[in-house]
Structures are given as structure tokens and as C-alpha cells.
């Protein structure tokens, strides 16, 4: 079974209100990329992923006249994807949904949000006092059946820490700290949900865009650790920790070359910044399913770089790159790609 997570930058901008693809020469939300080029790039990448299920972050909007499910299923049909059925949970208010695109012949999936005393709602304390925040993009909580086994999957798009709207250095610091506080509150909620599933003995995958990683910004020193470390359960006994090898590498070798899942052009000189933002975390029992992770980064994966069509498609499609997770319930390790 192959699961994937991919933040497809502003996928919503590529469809009209009826969910019809805008496959034309109009500008996409990607600098210098037309809507046709981005759509074609997304199709090439998803065909190459050949995943049984894909957590699509920044999926097309649902609300008013727009339907993210309709848009995604129309895209999948046009691209000839076997992952052709879409599912969206609680709607976002940001034109960016979290969706699950899957192959119905391999996976049965349903939206199945849970509540508990530890994580009752999407209404979170963001620090001292009565300040509360809400998820702008509520996690997508799924119950999945595949290959005769059941597992839980949580799709994530956590709060961005970017200080948008800052007018001066003081604004920049204030907004960055405020956003970090919100992001950590969300990750604390996720950790509570993880604790619930581990206590219930569920097989669990948590995957998506965390907008965070160990050592990514100066504000992390103010709060002690990153949101990713909180969700992983760093410092907890092994049976209560999630595993992601890319996160573990970043934690254990902070001054070594790091894996990356995203690359951005950053003002004022628009140099490229690489960052590890996207993860696929698994519960301890799934380590017995011969898990294999892969970041589809065209400059870090020689096989992808050598495939000119796939390399160019990845660069046109998004500023994030997919992460795949291969699982085999029999525990058999497949041959390397």
C-alpha cells in the first residue's frame, strides 16, 4: 500500500466554480507558470506517484458554488489516475482544503473524526489566559481499510509561522511569535489525538504539511521545541512515539545536510530556501509493516533528477514535493526502486 502527502500550491486557482479545469495560458498562483503548465505538472507527478491514497494539502475549495470533491474527481478522470475518488472532511474557510484522493478498488476510506477529553474540539488554548484559536484548516481524520487491515490516518495542514503583514522588525517578531504560539497549540491538539489512538491500539499514520521542523526558526528557542517534536512524542517511551526518519535525521544531526520537502524564493533577493515541512509519521506497530519513505525532491533524488519530464513537472506543480510512505502488512521489504 502506498500513501502519499503533497501540498499542491493553490490547487483551487486552477478550477472554475463548476469544478472545470482552467487549462489555459492564464497565470497560476505560481510565478511564471501558466495554469495549463501547473495542471499538466500535477498530472505527471500524480501519475508517477501511483499512490493508493494521497493526502492533498491546499486542495480545491469547498463552499458556496465550489466543490473540492467535484474538482478533484474531474481532475483525476482527466489525468487517468487510479486514485480517482475524493473525500473532504470539515471544510476550511481559506480556499485550501485537506482532501484524500484514493483508489476505491484498493482502499475504503471514511471521514471519522473523534472527540475526547484530551482533544475535544478544534478550539484550542494558545497560551496563558483565555486566548483561544481555531483550526483554519481542520485535520482530516479518516478510518481506512486496505489489504484486509484497518488503520487511522490524520491529514494535517498546520498554521504557517510566516510573519505576513509585518511592517517593521518589531511587527515581524511579534507576528512570528504569535503564529508560532498558534502552531504549537495545534500540534498539542494533534499530540492529544495521537495519544488517544495509541491508547486504543490503533495503527496510525499522521501526514501532511506541518509548516515546521526542528531548528527552522529563532522563535523555537523561546518555546523549547518544535511542533513536529511535540506530535512525534519526543522524550516519551518508545511505545508512545511516532516515527518519521526524515524528522529523526533533522533532530539527531542538526548541523548536517538535511532532507527537504519544499523550496521557496525568499525576498528581498529571492534566493532559494529549502525546508523540511512535510512528514509521514507512523505509530510503533507500523514499523513492522516494512515502511519505506521517499521525498520526491528533484534535486535530492538522482532517479527523479534523471527523469526530465518528472523533474520539470515537480518544479512547475508546487513549491512542495510529495512524500510517499509504502506499507506492507505482511512485513515483506520490497526491492528498491
DOGUFI-380825 format. One record per residue: x, y, z of N, C-alpha, C, CB in turn. Coordinates in steps of 0.001 Angstrom, whole numbers, plus 524288, in hexadecimal, padded with zeros to 5 digits. Glycine has a CB too. Example, Ala and Ser with C-alpha at 12.3 -4.5 7.8 and 13.67 -1.06 7.14 Angstrom:
! residues 2
833867E9C681E788300C7EE6C81E78833907F31C81E7882C2C7EE8782356/832327F73681BA8835667FBDC81BE4832648001E81EBE837047FDAA8165D/
This chain:
! residues 337
8034D7FB5C8000080000800008000080374804DB800007FC4280003804C8/802598085A7FC6A8055080D3B7FC48801BE811C97FDB5807CE80E197F6D3/803408149B801CA800B481971803438046181DF2802077FF268196A80921/802228226A800C68054D826F97FF7B802DF82BCD801E1805DA8279F7F984/8062082FB5802C88043A834DF80437806EE838D5800C5805308360E80A17/803D983CB57FEF1806068409E7FB6D80306845B47FC04805DF83EB47F5B6/805E2849D27FD2D803A484F137FD2580407851277F78F80688852CE80124/7FF998517D7F4F07FF58853697EF907FDE7859317EFD37FB45850357EC2C/801B085C897EEE280116862247EFD87FC5F8646B7ECFB80605865067EE34/7F899866597EFF97F402869097EDF47F166865FC7E9867F58286E757EC11/7F059861087EA9D7EDA285DA47E6E27E85F8601B7E5557ECC8858167E942/7E5EF862C17E9067E0BD864FE7E8227E09C868D47E38E7DEE1867B97ED08/7E4F086B927E2A17E50F86F8E7DE867E4CA86D3C7D90A7E9F5872CF7DF0B/7E4E98681D7D8A57E521865907D38E7DFD2863917D1BF7E8F38611B7D3B9/7DB94865117D48F7D651863477D3467D286867DE7D3737D48C85EEC7D711/7CE5C8677A7D04C7CA3486B617D0B77C63F8699A7D4C77C78286C487CB59/7C1FD86C947D5767BE3186B5D7D98D7BB6B866307D8A67BA3786FAD7D9EF/7BB5D8644A7D3C17B8DD85F4F7D2907BC9985ABE7D3277B6AD85F637CD16/7C17885BDD7D4C17C54B857B17D55F7C7F18562C7D04E7C2BF853037D7AF/7C73F8595C7CC397C9B5858497C7317CF4385A747C73F7C67C85AB07C29F/7D3018575D7C56B7D86E859127C55C7D93585DAC7C1AE7DBFE854947C3CA/7DC408617E7C3777DD9C8660B7C0447E2C8864E77BD957DDF286B2A7C3A4/7E287861767B9D07E74785FC37B7127E853863A27B2A97E6B485A007B4E4/7EAC1868117B41A7EB9186C3F7B0517F0B086F087B1827E6F1870287B060/7F198873497AECB7F679876327AF6E7F61D87A727B3957F80A8789B7AA4C/7F1E087A7D7B6977F17487E347BADD7F56A87D157BF177EC0587E207BD22/7F6978811D7C2317FA75880827C65B7F85187D1D7CAC07FC19885DD7C880/7FB7D879767CC807FA3F876957D1427FC33879CB7D5E37FCBF870F87D137/7FBBA8779F7DA957FDEC87A427DF2D803BF8793D7DFAE7FB218787B7E422/805F58764E7DC0B80B91875357DBE080E31879167D83880CA486F7E7DA16/8122987BC77DA13814B487FDB7D6F8816E287DA67D1DD8191A882717DA22/8153587FFA7CD838173687E727C86E8151C879597C65781CDF87E1C7C8AD/8111E8771C7C8E580ED9872167C74A80929872FD7C5C480F4686DE77CBC4/807A7871427C11680232871BF7BF847FEEA86D8A7C235801A9871567B980/7F9C586E5B7C2117F64E86A6D7C45E7F6CF865337C1897F09C86C507C435/7F75A865537BC5F7F800860727B9717FD0485DB07BB087F805861837B388/801468609F7BBA28063D85E427BD29805E885BD57C29580A98862527BD03/8035285E897C63D802E185C5A7CB7A7FF718577F7CB7D800B28606C7CF3F/7FAFC857BB7C8CD7F78C8532C7C8907FA5184E837C6177F296854777C57E/7FD1B84F757C1D37FFF284B2E7BF4B80422848F77C2EA8027284D107BA2A/806C384C717C5C280AC484AA87C9688087D8475D7CDC380DA484F427CBB2/80410849057CFEA8018B8460A7D41880002840A07D2217FCB0848F97D62E/7FDEE840687CD597FC4D83B697CB25800F1837B97CA837F99B83C3E7C5E1/80543839B27C874809EA836697C7B080BD4834517CCF180E578398B7C4EE/80BFF837B47D0EA80DEF836117D60B80A52831FC7D87780E7483AD07D9B7/80537832EB7D857801AB82F2D7DAC9801A7829FC7D7EE7FC2B831607DAFB/8024E82A137D2CC802CA8252F7CFEB807B1822387D1AC802F88263E7C9F9/80BF0825147D269810D28229C7D40E810788207C7D9A381552826827D3A4/80DCA8234A7DD1180D26821767E27080A5081C377E29780A29825837E5AE/8064B81BB27DF538033A816E07DF04801B18150A7E47580650812927DC29/7FFB4818B37E7A27FE6E817817ED117F8F08154E7ED8D7FEFB81C5F7F075/7F835811F87F1807F2F5810157F2C17EFBB814637F5427F33A80B527F665/7F24E817D57F8277EFA281C2F7FAA37F34D820CA7FB317ED7981A967FFF8/7F1518257F7FA107F47B82A417FA487F1BC82E447FDB97F57382C817F4B5/7F45583008801CD7F27A83489804C77F40983965801B17F4D1834A180A88/7F02E83C137FF967F120840BD7FC6C7F060845857FFE47ED65840F07F78E/7F4AA84829800F77F48284CF7804127F4058518E8004A7F98484D87807A2/7F10685580801D67EF7F859DA7FE697EC32857DE7F9DB7F46285CBE7FC56/7E8CC854177FB057E534852127F71A7E123856387F5B77E28584D0C7F913/7DE58855897F1517DA73859607EFAD7D64685A587F3CC7D7E58579E7EAAF/7D45E85F167F3D97D0B8861047F7CC7CB6C85E537F7767D006866E07F73C/7C8F585DE97FBF57C38485C3A7FC597C07F860757FF377C306856D47FF37/7BC4D862447FCE17B932866647FF487B690869A17FB1C7BC96869DB802C7/7B1A186B427FC237AEC986E337F8347ADCA86ABD7F3797B1D08732C7F69F/7AF6786C8F7EEF17AEAD8698A7EA247B30E865A07E9337AE4886D2F7E587/7B738866087EC377BBD6862E47EB127BBC985DC07EE207C0CA865FA7EC56/7BD99859A47EB8D7BDF1854847EDFC7C361852507ED0B7B9AD850C77EBD4/7C65E851AB7F1347CB9084F727F0B27CB64849D77EEBE7CE6284FB07F5DD/7C77D846D47F0807C6FD8416F7EEB87C60F841467E8D97C28683EA67F19D/7C27E844897E6F37C153844AA7E1567C628846267DE2B7BCDE848877E036/7C90184A177E0047CDAB84BD47DD357D1D4847937DD107CFE3850C37DFBA/7D2D98451D7E1917D6E88411D7E1D07D58283C4A7DE9A7D7E083F8E7E771/7D09B83AA07DEE27CF1E835FA7DBF67CF21837007D61B7C9C4834177DDB0/7CDC583BCD7D4877CE3083D2C7CF017D3D383D3F7CD387CBAE842737CDFB/7D74683F4F7D0807DCD583F537CF3E7DEF3839C97CED17DFE2842607D35C/7DD888366B7D2927DF758310F7D2927DDB882E237CDAC7DD9382E307D774/7D8D482F0D7CC087D6E482C7A7C74E7D9F182E5A7C28A7D0FC82D887C691/7DAD08337C7C2427DDAA835AC7BDCB7E356833BC7BDAB7DD8C83BB17BE00/7E5B3833177C2367EB28831657C27F7EBBE82B777C2457EDA18336E7C776/7E7638289C7C2747E7A5822EE7C2447E9E2820817C7267EAC9821437BDB6/7E8CB822CE7CBB67EADA820C87D0A07E76981C667D2AE7EB49825297D4B0/7E9DC818657D4E97E6B3814627D7847E4C58165D7DCCE7E9E180F4A7D839/7E7A4819FF7DF377E5BC81CA27E3F17E1D5820C27E2267EA6181F2A7E73C/7DCF481F267E1897D921822517DEB57D46C824047E1F67D73E81F5B7DA15/7D423822337E6DB7CFDC823E27EA437D207827917EE627CD1981F207ECDD/7CF2782BCE7EF517D0F882FD47F2F87CD798300C7F7C37D121835327F04C/7CFDA831857FC0F7CD148320A801077CF36836CF803D87CDA982D0380477/7CBB383A1D805BF7CD2F83EB8808C77CA1D83E9B80DDF7CC22843E8805AA/7CCA083FE9812367CA0A83FD8817467C795845128188C7CDDC83E5A81B80/7C8FD8475481D037C70784C7C81E757C9368508A81AAA7C88584DDD82433/7C5E68540B818D27C78D857CD814E87CAF785C0C8174E7C2D185A3A81242/7CE9E85DE38143A7D1EC8624C815B17CF388675C8142C7D75E861E781313/7D10686BA4816827CF1B870CC815007D354873D3812127CD4E873E1819D7/7D7118710B80FD57DBA0873A580D8F7DC6F87269807CA7E070872248108A/7D8AD86FCB8053F7D93486E187FFD17DD8486A027FF367DA54872C97FC49/7DEFD8679C8037A7E2F386381803717E10C85F05806E67E85F865A280560/7DF3385AE2804747DD34856678075E7E17685248808217D87D854028048A/7E06A84EA780BAE7E379849DB80C0D7DFFF84584809E67E54F848B0811E3/7E1C5842F0805CB7DE9983EF28033B7E197839D2803027DD03840B37FDB0/7DEAD835A48021F7E10683075801617DF1F82E5D7FC337DF9D82C9E805F5/7E2BF82DBC7F89B7E1A182B9F7F3717E380825FA7F37C7E45882EE87EEF3/7DFFA8223D7F2517E17C81CC67F30F7DF2E819387EEE27DFCA81AE77F86C/7E1888149C7EE7C7DFC58108C7EAEF7DBB480D3F7EDC87E47280D1E7E8FA/7D6BB80D817EC277D2A280AB07EF057D31E804C57EE977CD5580C587ED0F/7D637802DC7EADE7D6F57FD3A7EA677DB0E7FB317EE3C7D8877FBD67E4D8/7DE0E7FEC97F0887E2217FD407F4427E1087FF147F9CC7E7527FF5E7F286/7DE3F803687FA487DD7F805D47FF647D7C680743800277E0FC80AB47FFFA/7D5D180621804C87D0C580846806717D1EC80C4980AAD7CCEB803DA8087D/7CFEE810F7809F37D1208153280D9D7CC2A8182980EF87D540818F380B4D/7CBD8819D1813DA7C77681D188157D7C95F821168196E7C2FD819C0817D4/7C6D8825AE819427C7FF829CB81D097C5E782814822517C59482F2681B56/7C950827C5826327C7C8825A582B467CA70828B082FA67C92B81FC782BA5/7C8EC82DA28306F7CB68830C0834957C9F482EA9839F17C9D18368783423/7CD9C82F0483D7A7CCCB82D34842D07CCFB831D8846927D0F18291084454/7CAC68312584B257CB2A8350984F447CCA683246854497C5F88381E84FEB/7CF648352F857AA7D0C7832FE85CC27D19E8377B8608C7D5C182F7885C67/7D26583624865607D36D83A2F869467D88D83CF9868277D38B837D286EC1/7DC4883A26865C57E15683C84864AE7E12C8401985FEB7E5678384E863E0/7DDE683ECC85C1C7DDA1841E88574A7D7F084228855937E12A83F82852D9/7D4DA8455E8583C7CF35845368575D7CD55847E98526E7CC8D8479385BDC/7CFE284C37850E37CDEF84F4A84C7A7D28A851B6849A67CA098539584E51/7D149854C18458C7D564857A9842CB7D60B85D12845377D4188582383CE3/7D4FB85D8F84A287D52B8628284CEA7D963861EB851127CFAF8640584F5E/7DDB2864C2850807E26986385853757E45086817856B87E6AF861CE84FCE/7E682866F285B317E93586AFB85E1E7EE7F86BFD85BA07E9D38696A863E9/7EFD4870F885AF87F4BF8725A8586A7F89D874A685C457F3C887633853FF/7F82A87355861387FBC5875638651B7F8DB876DD86A0A7FEBE87A19862F6/7FB1B87A4886D0D7F8B387BDA871F47F3DF87F25870EE7FC9887EDC87557/7F07887F6E874ED7EBD1882A1874677E79987FDE871507ED25887C2871D9/7E408882F586F337DF7C880CC86C8C7DFF9880F4866A17DAAA883B186E30/7E47A88281864947E523882B585EE97E44687D4F85C977EA9C884CA85D73/7E0FC87D1D8589A7DFD28782D856197E066878CE850397DA478764485789/7E1C78749384DAC7E2248749F848077DF008700B845E37E7EB8745C84636/7DE0087038840DB7DB5E86BEC83E3A7DEAC86A2F8399D7D5D186D8783C6E/7DE1A8654B838247E0A986367833687DE338662482EB87E02E85D51832E6/7E145868BF82B887DF2C86ACE826A37DE9986669822AA7E2B886F2E82472/7E1B68625A823447E17A85DC981FD87E122858EF823547E66085D8481C14/7DC6A857898250A7DBDA8532A828B47DE4184E29826957D61D85241829F2/7E0F784B3B829E37E34684647828247DF2B842A3825CF7E6078438E82CB2/7E0DF83F98822017DD8183BBB81F857DE7683681822317DE8D83B608197C/7DAA78349F8251C7DB3482FC4828157D83F82B6F825487D92C8306E82DC9/7DB1882770823B77D8EA82342820897D96A81DF68232F7DB918231F81B43/7D57F81ABC822487D5D5815288235A7D6998127F81E197D0CE8130A8264A/7DAAD80F4F81DA77DC2480CE5818B57DC58806FC819467E16E80EFD816CF/7DA5F8045C815517DAFC7FEB5814EA7DDB87FD8B80FC47D5967FBD281546/7E1E77FA81810007E4E87F93480B547E7D67F42380C407E8BC7FDA7809E1/7E7DF7F0D78085A7EAB87EBE68089B7E9417E8C280D7D7F09B7ECEB80887/7E4547E90780EEA7E2687E5F3813487E3C37E7FE818A57E4617E0AD812D2/7E5EA7ECBE818EE7E7527EF0281DF97E4D87F46781E807ED547EF5A81E95/7E47F7F630823587E2477FB4E824747E6757FED1826C27DD937FADC82830/7E63A803C28253D7E9B48078D827AF7E70E80CDD827C87EEFE807D9824C5/7E9328103D82AEA7E75D815A482B527EB3E819298287E7E6B8817578312C/7E93B81D2B826017EC92820FC823637EAAB82670824C27EC988202581D5C/7EE4F829D3826387ED1282F4B827437F021832A1823657EE64830D782D0E/7ED52835868201C7EFBD8392781C747F02083E8781EF07ECA08396B8174F/7F4AD8410881E5A7F5E2845C18215C7F79884A3C81DCB7FA2C8449A82565/7F5B784EE581EF87F7F3853B981CD77F81C857A0821517F4AC855E681806/7FC7E857B88240E7FCFB85AEF828C57FDF9860A78276180169858DE82C42/7FD48863F482B2C7FDD08699782A908032D86B20828847FCCB86C4A82FB6/8034886E888249E8083C870B3822BB80A6087489826BB807868736A81D5B/80F898747A8275D812058781C82B09813F587D1482849816978756882DD1/8134787D63823208153B881E782032812AA886ED8222A814348813381A47/815BB88B048232E8139688FE38255F811358936582130817D8892E082844/80D2D8918A81E9D80AA6894A381A8D8085A899A581CE3806578916C817CF/8090A89DF781A31806EE8A2F581BF380A948A62781F4F802198A20E81EDA/80F2F8A41A8208A812E98A70B823C8814DA8ABDE820DE817988A38B8255E/814E58B05882396816988B5448214281BFE8B6F682318812B58B97C8227B/81DDA8B49D82757822E38B61A82984824F68B18582CC48226A8BB3282CE6/829D38B1D482EA182C028AD6E831A2828D38ABFB836758317A8AEB68334A/826918AFF38390C8235F8AEC483D9F81E888ABAF83C31821D08B3BE84062/81BEB8AD3E837E7817688AA53835FB818EB8A4C283496815058AD0C8313D/81D668A4548320281F2089F328303181FB589B76834CD8245689FA482D2F/8223789D48838ED82300899E483D7781DD1898A68402A826C689C788415B/81A8989CB1840D68158C89BDC843808121B897F684092812A98A10A8441F/8119C898A483B6C80E3D89537838598108188FB38382280D8489765832C8/815B688F59837A18182D88A3B837748173F8873583C8881E0888ACC8366E/817AB889D5840F7816CA8873E845FF8110F885B1846998187688AD584A8A/80D858892A844FE807EF887FE845508068F88342841ED804B088CC58439F/808B58831D83D3B807A287EB6839C380A0B879AE83BD8809B187FD983446/80EAA87A1283E1981122875808407480DBD8736B844E2816A8876DA84279/80B96876E78480B808448753684C63803778724884A508068E879F984FBC/8011D87453846297FC90871B6843E07FE1086C68841A07FA1A8752183F9C/8028C86C3B83F03804458675983CA88054286330840CD809328683D8396C/807AB864C784520808B98610F8495B803B085F3A84BF080C538638684D73/7FFD5862B184C607FACE8611484E8F7F84D85CEB84B1B7F71E865D184F27/7F8A285DA2846027F67F859B8842797F96085487843047F6C785BA783CD5/7FE8A854BF843548018E84FF2843DC8009084D4D8491980759851168433B/7FF7B8506584D207FDFE84E1D852227F8D684B35851BD7FDA0852568564E/7F52584D6D84EE67F02C84ABF84E027F111845A984B097EC5A84E4C84AFA/7F45B845DF846FE7F58884128843FF7F80483CF3847677F9218427683F72/7FB9183EA184ACF7FE1B83AD384E437FA1783832851D08026183D7F85195/7F64E83B34853A27F232838EB856DF7EF19834E4853CB7EE8A83D2F858F5/7EE038361484EE77EB3F8325384B9E7EEA082D6F84AB57E9BC834DE84655/7F3BA82E32849EA7F74A829C18495C7F7228265884E3D7FCEA82BA884852/7F741828CE852CC7F70B825DF857B77F2118229D858057F75A8299B85C6C/7EDB6824D9856457E8CB821F38564E7E93381D05852FA7E4508256885455/7EB5681D9184E427EBAA8191984ABA7EF86814FC84CB87ED4381AE984546/7F3EE816B084ED57F7B0812EF850E97F55580FF6855827FCC1815B785297/7F26A812BA858D17EFF38102585D477EBE380C2985B827ED6B8142F860DE/7E96B80D3B857087E571809AA854FA7E7D080533851DB7E19C80CA285196/7ECF68054C8510C7EF868013584E117EEE2801BF848367ED837FC1284FB9/7ED9E80674846597ECD78074E840BC7F2088079D83DD77E9B480C4D83FCD/7F2178058A839257F66480690835857F56F80BFE833477F6C1802408310A/7F96A80F58833737F88F814E3832577FCB78171482EC17F86E818008375D/7FAEC81A2582ADF7FE5081D488278E7FC9A822F2828187FE1C81B6D821B6/80057826628291E7FF5982C0682950802C182E72825168009282E7282EEF/80053830EA8213580368832E181CDC8012F8380581AD2803A082ED68187A/804BA83B49818CD80314840408169E807418445C817477FE0F8420C81920/8059A84946816CD8090984DD181710808A88502B81C8880792851F2812CA/80CE084FB981F7D80CF0851C1824D680EED8575B8251F8104884E4C82845/810CF8597C820BD8130385EBC820BE816F985F668252880EAB862CD8213E/819D185B3E8264881D5B85B5E82ABC82133856DC82A5081A4E85B1982FF2/8255E8575782D408293F8533782D9982D5B854C78318A82BBC852188283B/83053851108338A8344185243837858382D85658835A78371F84D508391B/838BE85A8A838C183CC485E6A837B783BB08622283341841A385BC3836AF/836BB862998318C835A3865C582CE7835B686BA282DE6830718644982AB6/8348C86D5B832AD83462872FA833868361B8746B8390D82EE9875098327F/8374887966839B88395287B3F83EBD8354587AD78430B83B2C880DB83E44/8303887B50841B182C2987B31845B582BE3875F684886826EC87C698434E/82DD5871DA845F282DAE86CB3848688308A86CB884DA38301486899844C7/834AF86FDB84DFA837A98700D852E28346B872498575683C9C8734F8522D/8308E875A38560882D3C877E685A1582978873DD85C5B82A2E87C85857E1/8282A86FE4859348242B86C2985ACE82661866CB85C178202286BA785699/82B6F865F785B1C82DF28612685CD282E4C85CD8858D582B3785F2986150/82A6685C568557482A8E8583F85180826B68598484D2782951852DF853EB/8273B856AC848F3823DE857898447081EBA8549B84505826A2855DB83F6D/81ADC85634841E2815E585376841D58167684DE0840008120F8564883E6B/81A1084CF083C6881AF6847A683A7B81CC78441683EE781F00847B083609/8203F845FF8423E8220B842E0846A981D938419E84A6582662845BB84992/81A058455384B05815878447084E778122A8400484C598123D8497984F0E/810E8840368474180D8583C31844F681035836E5844F680BF483DB083F5F/81549836CD843DF8182D831DE843EF8184182F698495781DBC832BA8420E/81809832AC84D6E81877830A9852BF81E0B8300F85480815BF82B868532E/82177833B2852B1826EB8337B8545382745833AD85A4E82A1083808851DA/82A7C8303885C8082B0A82FE28622B8276B82BFA864B282A238351486485/8239082A02861B981FF782610863CA8225B8209E8632181A8F82662860FD/8205281CB3865DA8222D817578650F82155815AA85F5F81F5781388868D1/824718120685D64824078106F857E681E8F80EE48562E8279C80BFE856E9/81BA280C69859968166A80AA18581A8128580F1E8578081466806CC85C1F/81419813D1858FB810A18185885871812BE81C5F8549980FCA81AE685DB9/816BB81ADC851A28190381E7784DD88178281CEE8484581EFD81E9984E6A/81691820DD84505815F381FFE83F6E81B578202483CE68123C8242583CEF/81BA481E028382D820B281DB583588820518201483018822988180183534/8241E8235A82EDF824F5825688299A82AD882609828FF821F282AC9828A8/82D5D8233282569833128234682529835598288D823AA834E781F458215D/8327582B998209F8346F830B881F1C8347383467823CB831238330581AA5/8305783429826F2830408374F82BBB834868358B82F7482AE2836F482E6A/835458306782FF28394282E6C8338083EB383021831CE838FD8287A833D0/83FAF8304882CBA844BC8320A82ACB845A1837C582C2E8451A8313E824DC/8419A83AFA82B77842168408382CBB84301841598328D83D388437382B00/8409583E0B835CE8413583E8A83B758468E83CA583D4E83CF083B8383E3E/848828387683AE784D4C8361283CD98523C8387C83AA384D428306583BA8/851D483AF6836048566E83D428338B85537842D3831BA85845839DC82EE1/8545984662835658528B84BAA833FC8565F84ED0830B78515D84EA5838D1/85B6584D8B830BA85F138509F82DA6860A484DD982895863EC851D0830E2/85E758493C827A285F978465D822D185BC68480E81E8F85F438405C823BB/85CD88466D819B8859368477281570853F4844F0816B785B668455481028/84FC1847DB815D584A9C8461E8175E84741844BD812A8847F784A4481A98/843A7841038134F83FCB8402080F3283C3E844E480EC683C8B83B1D8104C/839EA845AE80A438366884A1B8096A831C0848508063A8394384EAC806A4/82D4584AA6807508288884972804548264E84E3C801A28246D84715807E1/828D3852B980238826C8857827FFDD82B4A85B267FE94822D485A3C8038C/82A7785E707FA9782E538626E7F93A82B61867617F7A68320A860827F4B4/82CF886BBC7FA0A82A4F870B77F94782E36874E47F7A78276D8725F7FE48/82C66878807F46D82F6F87D2F7F34282E0A881447F76182E5487F427ED8C/83207883417FA238311B886A07FEAE832F788C2C7FD7E833EF8847180399/82F998901C7FE6E8314D895867FDB78355089708801DA82C99899447FDED/8386489B3F80103837F289EDC7FC9A83B0489D3E7F7C3839B48A4217FE43/83EAB899957F848841E2898297F3C383FEC8934B7F0FD84776897567F570/83BAB890DD7F3218391588C6A7F0AF83CB5887BD7EFEC836DA88E087EB7E/8402D886FA7F3AC84358882427F3B083FFF87DAE7F58B84840882F07F736/84199878F67F41C83E878744E7F55383FA7872697FAE083FB086FF27F15D/83B8B8718D7FDDA83BD586F488031583966869DE802E383906872D080737/83C3C865F1804BA83A2A860A280512838AE85F7E80ABB83E3785C9080307/8347585C7680B6F832A485B58810BD82FF985606810E182EDD85FA8812AE/830478538B8156A82D7F84EA9816708286B8500E8193D830EA84ABE819C8/8240A84FD48167281F01851778188D81ADF84D298186781D108562181596/81BB68493D8151F817BA845488141C81992840038163781681844E980E2D/8161083D45818E4817958389681BB7813998343981AF38183A839CA82182/8155782F7481BE9811ED82ADE81C148138C827BD820DD8124E8277A816E2/810C782874825258121A8260C82A2580ED68212682AEE81141829EB82EB2/8113C81D2D82D3980E688184382E0C80ED081697833BD8108D813ED82A6F/80ACD813C58357B80AC68119D83AC580E9F80D1883B288053E80FCC83C50/8105180BAB83FE181458807A48407D813028027083DE981554806BD84628/80E15800D583E0080CB37FBC383BBD80D8E7FBA7835D98070A7FA7283CF8/80D07800338334280DB78005282D95813697FFC682BF880B848055782B63/817048001E82FA681C7A7FF1382E5C81D377F95682CE18200D80085832FC/8196C7F60882E328198D7F09682C998174A7EFA88272F816AD7ED5B83078/815807F3DD824A78133F7F37281F6A817457F4F081B3880E5D7F6F481EF4/81C397F44781C52820727F5738189A81FC27FAD18161E820AC7F14481454/81F297FEFF8194081E238042A816F4822D38063D813E281CAD8080E81B3D/821A4808D880F9F825A880B7980C87823BA810F380B51826EE8086380763/82719814C480C63825D581A3D80B6D828F481C39806BC826F881D9B81058/826AB81FCF803DD82985822577FF9782795827E97FEF1828E281F407FA6A/82B3A82B977FEC882A00831017FD6682B198319B7F79082D4D8350C800C4/827458333F7F4AC827C7833B27EF0582A0D839087ED9C8226F832DF7EC52/82ED1839E27EF5B8318A83ED67EE828350B83E487E9B5834CF840717F370/8343A841717E5AD83720840A07E0C983CF68419B7E12A834F18440E7DCAB/83EB08448C7E51F84441845A47E59A846EE842507E9B78451084B497E6D9/843D983F477ECA98461183BE87F0B7845938361F7EF758437583D007F5DB/84295834CB7EB75841AB82F5D7E9FD843C582E8D7E47483BB482DEE7EA55/8482782BC37E3D984A9882B3C7DEB184701828E87DA8E84F63827EC7DF20/843C3825197DC0A8404B822B07D83683C4A826957D62C83D8981DFA7DA98/83A53829E97D99A8369182DDB7D7EE83944831FF7D498833E8830667DCB0/83DDF8339C7D625840B28378E7D31A841BE8359F7CD8D845E1838FC7D5CF/842C0830A17CD0A843F082E6E7C7DE83F2382E147C460846568290D7C874/83A8582E627C6AC835A682E2F7C3AB83400833CC7C2808313982B267C6B9/8355D835B77BDE98349583B3F7BCAC82EDE83CDB7BD1E8369083C687B732/82B4F839AC7BB23825C483B167BB4F823D983B827C0EE8227B837117B84F/8253C837B97C43182384837D07C9A68261283C4B7CC93824C48329C7CC5A/82B1583D2F7CBAC82DD58417B7CE5382B36846B57CD23833A3841A57CCA6/82A38847B87C81F827D284CB27C6A88223784D127C89C827F484D657C0BD/81F7B848B37C8C281A22848B97CAC0819FF84A1C7D08A8178F843687C9DB/81D93847E07D39A81DCC8491A7D93181ED984EDD7DA1D821FE845D67DBDE/8224C8512D7D708823A6856AE7D7BB81F3485A447D61082890857FE7D4A8/81C188589D7D23C817BD85BD17D073812FE85B4F7D3FB8164785A5C7CAEE/8124B856C37D65580D6E8558F7D90A80CD58584D7DE4780D0A84FD47D9D7/81112858B87E1568108785AC47E6A5815D385C3C7E8E080DD7856C27EA31/815C285F3A7ED2781A92860627EFF781B9E85C547F43681A4E865D97F25D/81838858757F49C81913853E87F7F7819BE84F1C7F48781478853257FBE4/81C3D84B1F7F6A081CEB846357F3E281A28841E07F6F0822CE844EF7F322/8181783DFD7F43181539839D37F6E3818C2836957FA6E81293836477F2EC/816448344F7FE66818C68305B801AE8157282B708013F819568323C80795/817DE827117FFE4814FF822287FFA98169C81E928041D815E181F757FA69/812E081B5C805AB813A68177F809C68118981251807C1810E58192A80F03/814EF80E8E807098136880955805508130A805C380A128175D8071D8013D/80EA58030880A8580DA77FF8A80EF180C117FA3580CE78095C801CA81298/80E167F62380F4E80CA67F0C880DF580B137EDFD812F78113F7EDDB80B25/805FC7ECE5813AC804347EA4C81875806CE7E50E819727FE6D7E9878183D/808EE7E28B8154F80B8F7DD828160A811057DE2A8184880BDA7DA94810E2/812FB7E31681839818357E41381A3481C7F7E2DF81664819107E10B81EF7/81B237E1B08118281F217E09280D92821607E58E80B5981CE17DD3D80932/826787E60780B568290A7EAA680933829897EA0F8035282E797EB8080BBB/827247EDA48003E827817ED317FA8482CDD7EEB97F895823607F0957F7DD/82DF07ED3B7F3C5832F37EEB97F155833287F4927F0A8833B67EBFB7EBFD/837D77F6D27F0C88387F7FC717F025836C87FE137EAB983E2F7FE0F7F11E/834DC803087EA50833488051E7E53C83803805B07E1AE8308080A697E5E0/
